[in-house]
Amino acid sequence: MSRRLADLLDQVRKEYVQTMLDHGATEPYLTAHRVCNTRLWLSGPDLAELIAEDPKLLSARASDLIDDDRERANPCVGAIVTSNIVAAALEGLLAVAVNREWLDVDSDGRVLVDAHELDSVPSVTGVDYSDAGDFTPARGRSRLSEMFHVAEQAYLERLGEGPHDAYQLALMVSSDHSIFTLDDLAPLLQENPLLLGLRADDLVDEELFDGDPPAGIIVSAHLAEMLVQQLLERALESGAIGHDSEGQPILSEADEDNPTVH
């Protein structure tokens, strides 16, 4: 865990304890739920900075942790990461509540929460990670643009070496330049927090990840698709792919499906 995340969770713990003391130690579960969801749904740029210091956060999966109704069916990367942080923080606050005897545990060590508190849990409204807010990107070519440029040069070079199926070659080059490691992905989010708004959609093999892909894989899948599309544009410009009468690229039926991350 990074120092930034550890400090944030410590601030949440202190706020929880103080809030409970200020209000007569009532509703320990609801208070923990409220403090976590108020303090831990960070803005896109702030969450990206947190991930940059702790790339392992991108290994998070949605599981059954998404409480925001708008995100539950097809959660974005930011919601997946945040929901995991909230769940971990909530577990920590409940441990605090047990230690301070605000909550009890049963014979199996499970925390006992009053039914009225569970029935009163409010709906969660998270952050819209498709909106970067006031974030201003750094000047000059981004890390992602540089990576795409290198892949584009390799693609054009191979196209020029002789006859190729331009689409299949685009898939091969995209695969060769795919970005899968968490340490490589985290700086890209830091450069462009809008990547936190990406969703799995149909780009990730559901069987491979049991319908619950890690946040980092979702980003990788979208970057691979973006790269393929950019390479195909270069193929069109160079004449390696023709156009039909409506100006659409001519691809075989098998080629028309979007690449899927396996």
C-alpha positions in Angstrom: 0.0 0.0 0.0 1.3 3.4 -0.9 1.9 6.1 1.6 -0.8 8.3 0.0 -3.4 5.6 0.3 -2.3 4.7 3.8 -2.6 8.4 4.9 -6.0 8.6 3.2 -7.4 5.6 5.0 -5.9 6.9 8.3 -7.8 10.2 7.8 -11.0 8.3 7.2 -10.5 6.3 10.4 -9.9 9.4 12.5 -12.9 11.1 11.0 -15.1 8.1 11.7 -14.0 7.9 15.4 -14.5 11.6 15.9 -17.9 11.5 14.2 -19.0 8.6 16.4 -17.8 10.4 19.6 -19.5 13.6 18.6 -22.9 11.8 18.0 -23.1 9.5 21.0 -21.6 6.5 19.3 -24.9 5.7 17.6 -25.4 4.0 14.2 -21.8 2.8 13.9 -22.5 0.9 10.6 -24.3 3.8 8.9 -21.7 6.2 10.0 -18.9 4.1 8.7 -20.7 3.7 5.4 -21.3 7.4 5.1 -17.8 8.4 6.0 -16.2 5.9 3.5 -18.4 6.9 0.6 -18.1 10.6 1.3 -14.3 10.6 1.6 -13.1 7.9 -0.8 -14.9 8.7 -4.1 -12.0 10.8 -5.4 -12.0 13.0 -8.5 -10.5 11.4 -11.6 -7.2 13.2 -11.4 -6.9 12.4 -7.6 -7.7 8.7 -8.1 -5.2 8.5 -11.0 -2.5 9.9 -8.7 -3.4 7.3 -6.1 -3.1 4.6 -8.7 0.2 6.0 -10.0 1.7 5.4 -6.6 0.0 2.0 -6.1 -0.5 0.4 -9.6 -1.7 -2.9 -7.9 -5.0 -1.1 -7.4 -5.7 -1.9 -11.1 -5.9 -5.6 -10.3 -9.2 -4.9 -8.5 -12.4 -6.5 -9.9 -16.0 -5.4 -9.5 -17.2 -8.6 -7.8 -20.3 -7.7 -5.9 -18.8 -4.5 -4.5 -20.5 -1.9 -6.8 -23.1 0.0 -4.8 -23.7 2.8 -7.4 -26.8 1.7 -9.3 -25.6 3.5 -12.4 -22.4 1.5 -12.4 -23.5 -2.0 -11.3 -24.3 -3.5 -14.7 -21.1 -2.4 -16.5 -18.8 -0.6 -14.1 -16.1 1.7 -15.3 -12.5 1.4 -14.2 -12.7 4.2 -11.7 -15.8 2.7 -10.0 -14.2 -0.7 -9.8 -11.1 0.6 -8.1 -12.9 3.0 -5.8 -15.5 0.4 -4.7 -12.7 -1.9 -3.7 -11.0 0.8 -1.7 -14.4 1.7 0.0 -15.0 -2.0 0.8 -11.6 -2.3 2.4 -12.0 0.9 4.4 -15.4 -0.1 5.6 -14.1 -3.4 6.9 -11.4 -1.5 8.7 -13.9 0.9 10.3 -16.1 -2.0 11.4 -13.1 -3.5 13.2 -12.6 -0.2 14.9 -16.2 -0.2 16.0 -15.9 -3.7 17.4 -12.7 -2.8 19.3 -14.5 0.2 20.8 -17.5 -1.9 21.6 -19.8 0.0 19.3 -20.6 -3.2 17.5 -20.6 -6.9 18.7 -19.5 -10.1 16.9 -21.2 -13.5 16.9 -19.5 -16.8 17.9 -18.0 -17.0 14.5 -16.4 -13.6 14.6 -18.9 -12.0 12.2 -19.8 -8.4 12.9 -23.4 -7.9 14.1 -25.2 -4.9 12.6 -28.7 -3.8 13.7 -31.4 -4.5 11.1 -32.6 -0.9 11.1 -29.1 0.3 10.1 -28.9 -2.2 7.2 -32.4 -1.2 6.0 -31.4 2.5 6.2 -28.2 2.3 4.1 -28.6 5.1 1.4 -27.9 4.6 -2.2 -24.4 5.5 -3.4 -23.8 8.2 -6.0 -20.3 7.9 -7.1 -18.1 10.0 -9.4 -18.6 10.4 -13.2 -15.2 9.3 -14.3 -16.0 10.1 -17.9 -15.5 13.8 -16.9 -12.0 14.8 -16.0 -13.2 18.1 -14.5 -10.5 20.8 -14.4 -7.6 18.5 -15.2 -5.1 20.0 -17.6 -2.8 17.6 -19.5 0.9 18.2 -19.6 2.3 19.8 -22.7 4.1 17.8 -25.4 3.6 14.3 -26.6 2.0 12.0 -24.0 3.5 8.6 -23.1 0.5 6.9 -24.8 1.0 8.9 -28.0 4.7 7.9 -28.0 3.8 4.2 -27.6 1.2 4.4 -30.4 3.7 6.2 -32.6 6.3 3.4 -32.2 3.6 0.8 -33.0 2.5 2.8 -36.1 6.1 3.0 -37.4 6.5 -0.7 -37.0 3.2 -1.3 -38.8 4.0 0.9 -41.7 7.5 -0.6 -42.0 6.0 -4.2 -42.2 3.3 -3.1 -44.7 6.1 -1.8 -46.9 8.0 -5.0 -46.8 5.6 -6.8 -49.0 2.0 -8.1 -49.4 0.1 -8.4 -46.1 -3.4 -8.7 -44.9 -3.5 -5.2 -43.5 -6.1 -6.0 -40.8 -4.5 -9.1 -39.5 -1.1 -7.3 -39.5 -2.8 -4.5 -37.5 -3.9 -7.1 -34.9 -0.4 -8.6 -34.7 1.3 -5.3 -34.3 -1.3 -4.2 -31.7 -0.7 -7.4 -29.8 3.1 -6.9 -30.0 2.7 -3.4 -28.5 -0.1 -4.2 -26.0 0.2 -2.6 -22.6 -0.8 -5.1 -19.9 1.5 -4.6 -16.9 0.1 -2.5 -14.1 3.2 -0.5 -13.8 2.9 0.6 -17.4 -0.8 1.3 -17.3 -0.7 3.5 -14.1 1.3 6.4 -15.6 -1.1 6.5 -18.6 -4.1 7.0 -16.2 -2.1 9.7 -14.5 -1.6 11.4 -17.9 -5.2 11.0 -18.9 -7.7 10.4 -16.0 -10.5 10.0 -18.6 -9.2 6.4 -19.0 -10.9 5.8 -15.6 -14.2 6.1 -17.4 -13.6 3.0 -19.6 -15.9 0.0 -19.3 -15.5 -3.6 -20.3 -18.2 -3.5 -23.0 -17.6 -6.4 -25.4 -13.8 -6.0 -25.5 -12.9 -8.5 -22.8 -13.3 -12.3 -23.0 -16.0 -13.0 -20.4 -15.1 -16.7 -20.1 -11.5 -16.0 -19.3 -12.3 -13.6 -16.4 -15.7 -15.1 -15.4 -17.4 -12.0 -16.5 -15.4 -10.0 -13.9 -12.2 -8.6 -15.5 -9.6 -6.7 -13.5 -9.7 -2.9 -14.0 -6.3 -2.9 -15.7 -7.4 -5.5 -18.3 -10.3 -3.2 -19.2 -7.9 -0.3 -19.9 -5.6 -2.6 -21.9 -8.5 -3.9 -24.0 -9.5 -0.4 -25.0 -6.0 0.7 -25.7 -5.6 -2.3 -28.0 -8.8 -1.5 -29.9 -7.7 2.2 -30.2 -4.4 1.1 -31.6 -5.9 -1.2 -34.1 -8.2 1.5 -35.4 -5.3 3.9 -35.7 -3.2 1.4 -37.6 -6.2 0.7 -40.0 -6.4 4.4 -40.6 -2.8 4.4 -41.7 -3.5 1.4 -43.9 -6.4 3.3 -45.6 -4.2 6.3 -46.2 -1.5 4.2 -47.7 -3.9 2.3 -49.9 -3.3 -1.1 -48.2 -7.0 -1.3 -47.6 -9.6 -0.3 -50.2 -12.9 1.5 -49.9 -16.4 0.5 -51.0 -18.8 2.8 -52.9 -19.8 4.4 -49.5 -16.3 5.1 -48.5 -16.2 2.3 -45.9 -13.0 0.1 -45.5 -13.3 -3.2 -47.3 -12.7 -6.0 -44.7 -13.7 -9.7 -44.8 -16.5 -10.7 -42.6 -14.1 -12.5 -40.2 -12.1 -9.2 -39.9 -15.1 -7.0 -38.9 -15.2 -8.2 -35.3 -13.4 -6.0 -32.8 -10.4 -7.7 -31.2 -11.1 -9.2 -27.8 -8.5 -9.4 -25.0 -7.9 -13.1 -24.2 
